[in-house]
Amino acid sequence: MLASLLLEPGRLELRNIEIPKAGPGEVVIRVRTALTCGTELKTFRRGHPKIPTPTPLGHEFSGDIFEVGEGVTNFKPGDQVMTAPTAPCGDCFYCKKGQENLCSLVMETMVFGAFAEYVRIPAHIVNSNMFRKPAHLSYGEAAMLEPLSCVVYGMDQVSMGPDDSVLVIGAGAIGLMHVAVLKALGAGKIMVAGKREHRLKLAQALGADHIIDAENESTLDRVKELTDGIGADLVVECTGQLAVWEDTPDLVRKGGTIVLFGGLPRGTRATFDTTRLHYDQITLKGVFHYSRSAVKKAYRLLADKKIQVNGLISGTYSLSDLKHVFELLMARGSDVKFAVVPTEASPGEVG
């Protein structure tokens, strides 16, 4: 089969390798669509401490069952499926504490390698976080299951009602998914602060009530104007930028909550106004990854067409175009996600 391998930052190679075999409880999926992700873009640009090279890439995907291993009874060859690339072990300290998103093994056993024609799925993921894809759902929509699960998990950690105002900072893929989920959950007023006209228009199409052009107007002034000077009930930070993290307390009301979704590089230190945090009783909430219940909720949102995510796919390319796809994401900035569809290509340098 053909598989894309990141040899070092900026250097991808398309190789002919053996199709993986399904062991006991495992399945092998023929990949139909794999999506680009911010994590892999960062890995391509400068490497990643958790993803040493050389490494396969791609963890948002959907496809068809090619082979099932011994003991697999819930799936058969030919089934159209969608899956998260991780699942908790169920036995570690954190799993027993009910914090399975922090499972000690979840990242170590994460599936990478969907930028290929076939990918093997371990048994614990098959048992917990794999689903049949409804026929009415496209492979591209189905591949959104993993990032959507992260968003759903984050929103599960806060209380929110129909009278609450929510500010989403950032109009990238994750920010836009937050808009779609917030709309489906019945948030009262959804504000989005971001850059680039195309992305802000997508936010409106997904359900944002107000958009704020962060390049040309003051986010703080607009939020105060839209909330009668009080601030948002909930602020969701989706940029992963230190300066934005540090500005979030100015945007939330007394007694409000800030979800710090966008991650920063290891070792980064943030500074906050302690007077605001203490006397105004502001909650700073870090969220990471997802639980099995969040994956199931995300699956239902997609399967029941409660959210529309097709607009987040900016274009479709083949495996041989993968380097070009990453370069487009770096150069243009207006694109959200690209779909990579395995097709026949010659081994060698990608792009």
Protein Blocks (a to p, Z undefined) as FASTA:
>chain_A
ZZdddfbghiacddddddddddehiacdddfbdcddfklmmmmmnopfklccdddehjbd
cdddfbdcehiakbcehiacdddfbdcehlamklmnopamlofklmmmpcehiacfbdcd
dfklmmmmgccddfklcfklmmmmmmmmmmmmmmmmpccdfkbccddehjbfklmmmmmm
mmmnopabdcdddehjklmmmmmmnopabdcdfklccfklmmmmmnnonopfbdcdfklp
aklmmmmmmmpcehiacddfbccdehiacdddfklmmmnopacdddehjafklmmmmmmm
mmnopaccklmpgbdcdfklmmmmmmmmmmnomambdcdddddddeddeZZ
